[in-house]
Amino acid sequence: MLKVGLTGGIGAGKSEVSRLLASYGAVLIDADRIAREVVEPGTPGLRAVVEAFGPEVLAADGSLDRPRLGAIVFADPDRLAVLNGIVHPLVGARSAELEAAAGADSVVVHDVPLLTENGLAPLYDLVVVVDASPETQLDRLVRLRGMTEEDARARMAAQATREKRLEIADIVMDNDGPIEALEPQVRTVWEDLARRAAASDA
């Protein structure tokens, strides 16, 4: 098994790379998706969040009101630390379960937006960084996601710098160009990862 950490700044195109890798045969473990699953209605995770933050973080249907919770935690680092203390261990445990279920010769790709920020690189056999210039990121966030420029810049500033991400990269994918230029790169990286996985299983 080859354990790969996949990361990239917001708007860099990491989601497209993870989608392509999964289409080629990678076992994809999406940290963001799991983070949503562990606080769905009826879960111990949601109960713990409500105990910590109060029933006002629930929507009318009993699900987590993410914008309301976000407004609380992103304005207060201590409250954010409380939320992370609840969610991160649950995400880690579920990720480990999914990884354990993968075959011995699998390429397991962990899609982790905050891999750099949380110092997680040592958990993986190698780290793949999807890289784009800040100008490209900003353009995509405003043009494709409908963010205001101010909002986009704030989201980018809250993440690790481009330089910090590149420092931990074993493989860098340049995604400054059109999507057509990305696909051949991902295919080449996939072939490399599959070879490494086969060699580690031999």
N, C-alpha and C positions, 0 to 999 in steps of 0.2 A: 504494500500500500504506500502511495505517495500522498503526503498531506501538504496541500498548497494553501497558503493564505493569499487571498485576492483583495486588493484595496485600490483606492484612487479617490481623488478629491471630488466633491460634488460637481456634477456636470462633466466629469472627465470621460464617462462612458463605461463605467465598471459594470453596470447592469447588462449592457449589450454583450460585453465580453463573457460574463457569467452565463448568459443565455446561450451563446454560441458554444462555450465549453460543454455545457450540459447536453446540447444537441449532438456533440461529437462523442459523448459517452461518459463525461465526468459525473461523479456523484456530487451534486451541489448541496451545500449546507448554507442556507441564507440566514445570517444572524438577525437581520431586520425582521424577516418573516417570523422567525422563532420568537423574537421579542414581542411580537403582536400575539402569537399563539398562547404564550405563557400567562397573558393577562386577559384572556377571553372570559366571558361570563361563566361562573361556576368553578373557575380554577383557584387553587390556593394562592397563586400569584396576584390575582385581582383582589382577593380578600385581604392580602397583606398590604396592597397599595391603598385600599380604602381605610384600613386601620391606621395607616401612617398619615394619610392626607385628608381623610374625612369623606363623607358620602357626596360632597359637592363635586367630586371628580367623576361621578357617574352620570352618564346620559340618561334620558328618560326611559330608554329600553333596557337599562341595567348594564350596558357596555361601558367601557372606559371612554370618558370624554377627553380625547387626546389634546385638543387645543387648550382646554382648561388646565389640564395637568401640566402641559408645556409652559403655559403662562406662569405657573407657580414655580416650576423647577428651574427654568432657564434664567429667571431673575434672581435666583438664590443658590449659589454653589453648594451650600450645606444641604438644602432640600434635594438638589440633584444627586448628591452623594447618597442620600437616603434611598432615593428611587433606584439608583444603580446598584445599591447593596441588596435590593430585593430582586431586581430583574436579572442582573448579570449572572449570579449563580444558577438561576433556573435555565437561562440560555445555555450556559456552559454544560449543564447536566444533559440537556436535550441534544445539544450538538454532539456530545460524547456518545450518546445512545445511537444516534444516526450514523456516526462514524464507525462504531463497533459493528453495525449491521451491514456495512459495505464489504464487498469481497476483498480477499487478500491482495489481489492484483489491481485494485481500483485506484484511480486518481480521484482523491477526495478534495474538492475545492471549497474552502471556507470563504464565503463572501462576507467580509467584515469591514464596514465603512470606517470604523475607528480603530483599526488594527495598529496604526502608527501611534495614535494618541494614547492608547492603553498599553503600549509596550508589549504587544502580543507576538511579535515576529519570532521569538525563540520557540513558540509552540509548533511551528511548521517546518517541514523539510526545506521548503523554499517559499519565497514571497514574490508574487507577481504584482507590479504596480501599473495601473492604467494611467498614463500621464497625458495631460493637455496643458497648454499655457493658460495662465489666469485670464487672458483676454478671451480665449476660446470658451473657457468655463462660464465666464460672465455672459457672453453672447448666447450660449445655449440656455442658461437659466432664465434669461429675460425673454428670449425669442421662443423657446420651446416649452418652458414650464410656466411662463406668464408671471414670473416674479418681477417686482420692481427692482431697479438697479441697486437701490439702498439695501433692500432685503437680501438680494443675491450676494452683495459684498459682505454683509454681516454674516451670512451663513458660511461663506468661504473663509472669513477671518476667524471663525470659531473652530476651524479645523487645523490640523498640522500644516506647516508650510510645505510647498512643493519640494523644497530641498530636503526636509526631514523625511518625506516619503521616499524620495529617491535614495537616501542613505541606506534604507533597509531593504531595497529591492535587489533580488537576485536576477529577475527578468523585468525589463521595462517595455511596455507596449505604448508606442506613440500614437495617440488618438487625436492629433490636431487637425487631421484632414477629414475627408468625407468617409461615410460608413463603408463605402466600397473598398477603401484602403485598409480598413481594420480587419476585415474578414480573412484575407490571406495571412496576416500576422498571427491571428488567433489560431488558424489551422496549423501554422508552423510551430507555434508554442505547444499546441495540443500534442502534436506528433512527438515533440521533445519530452513532454511530461509522460506520455504513454510509454516511451522507451525507458525512461527512468523508473517508472513503476514496475515494468517487467523485470528490469535489472535488480530492483530491490527485493522482488519476490523470488528471484532465481536462487 
